[in-house]
Amino acid sequence: MVKPDEEIPDIMAPHIEGPAEVNVWDENISYSIVGLTSGKFTVSSNKVKINKMTETTCDISILAGKAFSFTLSFVSEDNETISKVITVKSF
């Protein structure tokens, strides 16, 4: 059931698919870009490592034991940037 004030994401618009919440020390968390064909992923924190990346996917690991948040961004070959804020939860 959707609450009236809850925004429904446009699944046809380019977006990053993957979890919005992860845990400290998580490894090999997979993300992919939907709606764009090729580009590069970046992260806004040195507490996150991109382990593996293709033109449309990446696997990351969390290198910290405390809660924080960071932005995972995808920059397409046409310089279009799609971002997703990810929250790292502690136990």
ChimeraX commands (.cxc) that place a marker at each C-alpha (Angstrom):
marker #1 position 0.00,0.00,0.00 radius 0.5
marker #1 position 1.34,3.44,-0.95 radius 0.5
marker #1 position 0.82,6.31,1.44 radius 0.5
marker #1 position -0.59,9.45,-0.25 radius 0.5
marker #1 position 2.42,11.60,0.66 radius 0.5
marker #1 position 4.97,8.96,-0.36 radius 0.5
marker #1 position 6.73,9.72,-3.63 radius 0.5
marker #1 position 6.72,6.89,-6.15 radius 0.5
marker #1 position 10.04,6.68,-8.03 radius 0.5
marker #1 position 9.95,6.84,-11.81 radius 0.5
marker #1 position 11.38,3.42,-12.73 radius 0.5
marker #1 position 11.78,4.51,-16.36 radius 0.5
marker #1 position 14.12,7.40,-15.45 radius 0.5
marker #1 position 17.84,6.59,-15.20 radius 0.5
marker #1 position 18.69,5.47,-11.66 radius 0.5
marker #1 position 21.14,3.41,-9.63 radius 0.5
marker #1 position 19.71,0.08,-8.53 radius 0.5
marker #1 position 20.93,-1.45,-5.27 radius 0.5
marker #1 position 20.48,-1.15,-1.51 radius 0.5
marker #1 position 20.05,2.32,0.03 radius 0.5
marker #1 position 21.06,0.97,3.46 radius 0.5
marker #1 position 24.05,-1.28,4.16 radius 0.5
marker #1 position 25.94,-2.34,7.29 radius 0.5
marker #1 position 29.42,-1.48,8.52 radius 0.5
marker #1 position 32.12,-3.77,7.09 radius 0.5
marker #1 position 29.77,-5.11,4.36 radius 0.5
marker #1 position 31.61,-6.46,1.31 radius 0.5
marker #1 position 30.79,-6.96,-2.38 radius 0.5
marker #1 position 27.57,-4.93,-2.41 radius 0.5
marker #1 position 26.31,-4.78,-6.00 radius 0.5
marker #1 position 24.92,-1.73,-7.78 radius 0.5
marker #1 position 23.92,-1.18,-11.40 radius 0.5
marker #1 position 22.81,1.73,-13.54 radius 0.5
marker #1 position 19.40,1.49,-15.19 radius 0.5
marker #1 position 18.53,3.63,-18.20 radius 0.5
marker #1 position 22.08,4.53,-19.30 radius 0.5
marker #1 position 24.48,2.37,-21.26 radius 0.5
marker #1 position 28.04,3.17,-20.21 radius 0.5
marker #1 position 30.05,5.29,-17.83 radius 0.5
marker #1 position 31.91,5.20,-14.54 radius 0.5
marker #1 position 30.93,4.89,-10.86 radius 0.5
marker #1 position 32.46,7.09,-8.13 radius 0.5
marker #1 position 32.04,7.31,-4.35 radius 0.5
marker #1 position 32.18,10.40,-2.14 radius 0.5
marker #1 position 33.99,8.78,0.80 radius 0.5
marker #1 position 37.37,7.19,1.40 radius 0.5
marker #1 position 35.55,4.78,3.76 radius 0.5
marker #1 position 34.16,2.99,0.69 radius 0.5
marker #1 position 36.13,1.00,-1.87 radius 0.5
marker #1 position 34.99,0.14,-5.39 radius 0.5
marker #1 position 36.19,-3.46,-5.79 radius 0.5
marker #1 position 35.03,-4.17,-9.32 radius 0.5
marker #1 position 33.43,-2.03,-12.01 radius 0.5
marker #1 position 32.06,-2.54,-15.51 radius 0.5
marker #1 position 30.42,0.06,-17.77 radius 0.5
marker #1 position 27.07,-0.49,-15.98 radius 0.5
marker #1 position 27.77,-2.23,-12.64 radius 0.5
marker #1 position 30.00,-1.98,-9.58 radius 0.5
marker #1 position 30.70,-3.89,-6.38 radius 0.5
marker #1 position 31.70,-1.91,-3.30 radius 0.5
marker #1 position 32.94,-2.67,0.23 radius 0.5
marker #1 position 32.50,-0.61,3.39 radius 0.5
marker #1 position 35.83,0.03,5.14 radius 0.5
marker #1 position 34.53,1.52,8.39 radius 0.5
marker #1 position 33.03,0.34,11.65 radius 0.5
marker #1 position 30.89,3.41,12.38 radius 0.5
marker #1 position 27.66,4.66,10.85 radius 0.5
marker #1 position 27.89,7.28,8.09 radius 0.5
marker #1 position 26.43,8.06,4.69 radius 0.5
marker #1 position 27.97,8.59,1.27 radius 0.5
marker #1 position 26.97,9.23,-2.30 radius 0.5
marker #1 position 27.45,6.69,-5.06 radius 0.5
marker #1 position 27.42,8.44,-8.43 radius 0.5
marker #1 position 27.40,7.26,-12.02 radius 0.5
marker #1 position 28.78,9.58,-14.70 radius 0.5
marker #1 position 27.76,8.58,-18.23 radius 0.5
marker #1 position 29.85,9.10,-21.35 radius 0.5
marker #1 position 27.57,12.08,-22.09 radius 0.5
marker #1 position 28.48,13.57,-18.65 radius 0.5
marker #1 position 25.02,12.90,-17.19 radius 0.5
marker #1 position 25.37,12.24,-13.45 radius 0.5
marker #1 position 23.00,10.01,-11.49 radius 0.5
marker #1 position 23.52,9.81,-7.73 radius 0.5
marker #1 position 22.23,7.72,-4.84 radius 0.5
marker #1 position 22.76,8.46,-1.15 radius 0.5
marker #1 position 23.61,5.31,0.79 radius 0.5
marker #1 position 23.36,5.03,4.56 radius 0.5
marker #1 position 25.78,2.78,6.43 radius 0.5
marker #1 position 24.19,1.45,9.63 radius 0.5
marker #1 position 26.08,0.18,12.66 radius 0.5
marker #1 position 24.95,-2.88,14.56 radius 0.5
marker link #1:1,2 radius 0.2
marker link #1:2,3 radius 0.2
marker link #1:3,4 radius 0.2
marker link #1:4,5 radius 0.2
marker link #1:5,6 radius 0.2
marker link #1:6,7 radius 0.2
marker link #1:7,8 radius 0.2
marker link #1:8,9 radius 0.2
marker link #1:9,10 radius 0.2
marker link #1:10,11 radius 0.2
marker link #1:11,12 radius 0.2
marker link #1:12,13 radius 0.2
marker link #1:13,14 radius 0.2
marker link #1:14,15 radius 0.2
marker link #1:15,16 radius 0.2
marker link #1:16,17 radius 0.2
marker link #1:17,18 radius 0.2
marker link #1:18,19 radius 0.2
marker link #1:19,20 radius 0.2
marker link #1:20,21 radius 0.2
marker link #1:21,22 radius 0.2
marker link #1:22,23 radius 0.2
marker link #1:23,24 radius 0.2
marker link #1:24,25 radius 0.2
marker link #1:25,26 radius 0.2
marker link #1:26,27 radius 0.2
marker link #1:27,28 radius 0.2
marker link #1:28,29 radius 0.2
marker link #1:29,30 radius 0.2
marker link #1:30,31 radius 0.2
marker link #1:31,32 radius 0.2
marker link #1:32,33 radius 0.2
marker link #1:33,34 radius 0.2
marker link #1:34,35 radius 0.2
marker link #1:35,36 radius 0.2
marker link #1:36,37 radius 0.2
marker link #1:37,38 radius 0.2
marker link #1:38,39 radius 0.2
marker link #1:39,40 radius 0.2
marker link #1:40,41 radius 0.2
marker link #1:41,42 radius 0.2
marker link #1:42,43 radius 0.2
marker link #1:43,44 radius 0.2
marker link #1:44,45 radius 0.2
marker link #1:45,46 radius 0.2
marker link #1:46,47 radius 0.2
marker link #1:47,48 radius 0.2
marker link #1:48,49 radius 0.2
marker link #1:49,50 radius 0.2
marker link #1:50,51 radius 0.2
marker link #1:51,52 radius 0.2
marker link #1:52,53 radius 0.2
marker link #1:53,54 radius 0.2
marker link #1:54,55 radius 0.2
marker link #1:55,56 radius 0.2
marker link #1:56,57 radius 0.2
marker link #1:57,58 radius 0.2
marker link #1:58,59 radius 0.2
marker link #1:59,60 radius 0.2
marker link #1:60,61 radius 0.2
marker link #1:61,62 radius 0.2
marker link #1:62,63 radius 0.2
marker link #1:63,64 radius 0.2
marker link #1:64,65 radius 0.2
marker link #1:65,66 radius 0.2
marker link #1:66,67 radius 0.2
marker link #1:67,68 radius 0.2
marker link #1:68,69 radius 0.2
marker link #1:69,70 radius 0.2
marker link #1:70,71 radius 0.2
marker link #1:71,72 radius 0.2
marker link #1:72,73 radius 0.2
marker link #1:73,74 radius 0.2
marker link #1:74,75 radius 0.2
marker link #1:75,76 radius 0.2
marker link #1:76,77 radius 0.2
marker link #1:77,78 radius 0.2
marker link #1:78,79 radius 0.2
marker link #1:79,80 radius 0.2
marker link #1:80,81 radius 0.2
marker link #1:81,82 radius 0.2
marker link #1:82,83 radius 0.2
marker link #1:83,84 radius 0.2
marker link #1:84,85 radius 0.2
marker link #1:85,86 radius 0.2
marker link #1:86,87 radius 0.2
marker link #1:87,88 radius 0.2
marker link #1:88,89 radius 0.2
marker link #1:89,90 radius 0.2
marker link #1:90,91 radius 0.2
view
